[in-house]
Amino acid sequence: LSFFQVYIIQVSVGNHQWTVKHRYSDFHDLHEKLVSEKKIDKNLLPPKKIIGKNSKSLVEKRQKELEIYLQTLLLKFPVTAPKVLSHFLHFHLYVS
């Protein structure tokens, strides 16, 4: 049995607000694609921490960092988010 943390992130765009749930590895995969396709700063994503990764305070801190990461990405693409980011944020379900 392996345990992994799922982060529940609030997303808001205009008047729309919803939550997405992703593992850190999903963020990492998204980030790799954005770094190669859109030249996003590779240091933007909070680093993967190994020690104490499941402690409540660390999970809460990382969740906040990941929210800031996504907000930063949305600010970088104010008009049209890259397809990989839109899909990650489930835009197709919430924003028409």
C-alpha positions in Angstrom: 0.0 0.0 0.0 1.6 3.3 -1.0 0.3 6.6 0.2 0.4 9.7 -1.9 -0.8 13.2 -1.2 -3.5 14.8 -3.4 -3.6 18.5 -3.3 -7.0 20.3 -3.6 -6.4 23.6 -5.3 -8.9 26.5 -5.6 -8.9 27.9 -9.1 -10.6 31.2 -10.0 -10.9 32.8 -13.4 -13.1 35.8 -13.7 -16.4 35.0 -12.0 -15.7 31.2 -12.1 -14.3 29.3 -9.2 -13.7 25.6 -8.8 -11.3 23.1 -7.3 -8.9 20.7 -9.0 -7.3 17.7 -7.3 -3.8 16.6 -8.4 -0.8 14.7 -7.0 2.5 16.5 -6.9 3.7 14.3 -9.8 0.9 15.8 -12.0 2.2 19.3 -11.2 5.7 18.1 -12.1 4.5 16.7 -15.4 2.6 19.9 -16.3 5.7 22.0 -15.3 8.0 19.9 -17.5 5.8 20.5 -20.5 5.4 24.2 -19.9 9.2 24.6 -19.4 9.9 23.0 -22.7 6.9 24.4 -24.7 6.4 27.8 -23.2 9.8 28.6 -21.7 8.4 28.9 -18.2 11.0 29.5 -15.5 12.0 26.0 -14.3 12.4 27.2 -10.7 8.7 28.3 -10.6 7.5 25.0 -9.3 8.0 24.4 -5.6 10.6 21.6 -5.2 9.8 18.1 -4.4 10.5 17.5 -0.7 11.2 14.0 0.6 11.7 14.4 4.4 8.5 14.7 6.4 6.5 15.1 3.2 3.3 13.9 4.8 3.3 16.1 7.8 0.2 18.2 8.0 2.0 21.5 8.1 4.2 20.6 5.2 1.2 19.5 3.2 -0.6 22.8 3.9 2.5 24.8 3.0 3.0 22.9 -0.3 -0.7 23.3 -1.1 -0.4 27.1 -0.8 2.8 27.1 -2.9 1.1 25.1 -5.6 -1.9 27.5 -5.6 0.6 30.4 -6.0 2.3 28.4 -8.8 -1.0 28.0 -10.7 -2.0 31.7 -10.1 1.4 32.7 -11.5 0.9 30.6 -14.6 -2.6 32.1 -15.1 -1.1 35.6 -14.9 1.5 34.6 -17.5 -1.2 33.6 -19.9 -3.9 36.2 -19.4 -5.7 35.7 -22.7 -5.2 32.0 -23.7 -3.8 29.4 -21.4 -1.7 26.7 -23.1 -3.8 23.6 -23.8 -1.8 21.5 -21.3 -2.6 24.1 -18.6 -6.2 24.4 -19.5 -6.6 20.6 -19.4 -4.8 20.4 -16.0 -7.2 23.1 -14.6 -10.3 21.4 -16.2 -11.2 24.7 -18.0 -13.3 22.6 -20.4 -15.7 21.8 -17.6 -16.1 25.3 -16.1 -15.3 28.1 -18.5 -17.1 28.4 -21.8 
